[in-house]
C-alpha cells in the first residue's frame, strides 16, 4: 500500500486530479487525501523501512515454546488401529470390568454379613429421626396423622375381633 501511495503522491505532485489518481490505484479519494496530508510521516517510514510503534518501547514476543508445542502436537504418537485391534480392546475392557465388578460384589456381601449391635441400630434410628425432623414440618405432620389413623384403625379392628370372639 505504501509503495502505491508513494507513486500516487508523485502523480498528485504532477498536478493530476486526485479523483483520477484514486481510480487508477483503486482507492477512495478521501484515502488519497489522508495519504497526501500525512506525506512526511509516510515517506519517513518508507525510507527507514521500520514501522516503529508510537509507544515507549516495542515488545518483542518469543514463540519458541509455542513452536515446540505445535511441533509436538503434530507428531503422531500412536499407530493406526485396525478393526480387529479395536474389537479386541473392547472385549478386553469388558472382561476386566466384569472381573472387577464381581470382586466388588463379594466385598459388599462380606460387609453386609457382619452383626449390627443394638447401640448401632439405635444410633442409626436417631440419625434417621434427625434427618426426618430437619425436613419439612408439613411432611412430618402428615406422617404422624397417618400413623395415628392407622393405629386407631388397628385398635378398632382389635376391639371388633374381641367382640366377635365374645359373641361366639
Secondary structure by P-SEA (a helix, b strand, c coil): caaaaaaaaaaaaacccaaaaaaaacccaaaaaaaaaaaaaaaaaaaaccccccccbbbbbbcaaaaaaaaaaaccccccccaaaaaaaaaaaaaaaaaaaaaaaaaaaaaaaccccaaaaaaaaaaaaaaaaaccaaaaaaaaaaaaaaaaaaaaaaaaaaaaaaac
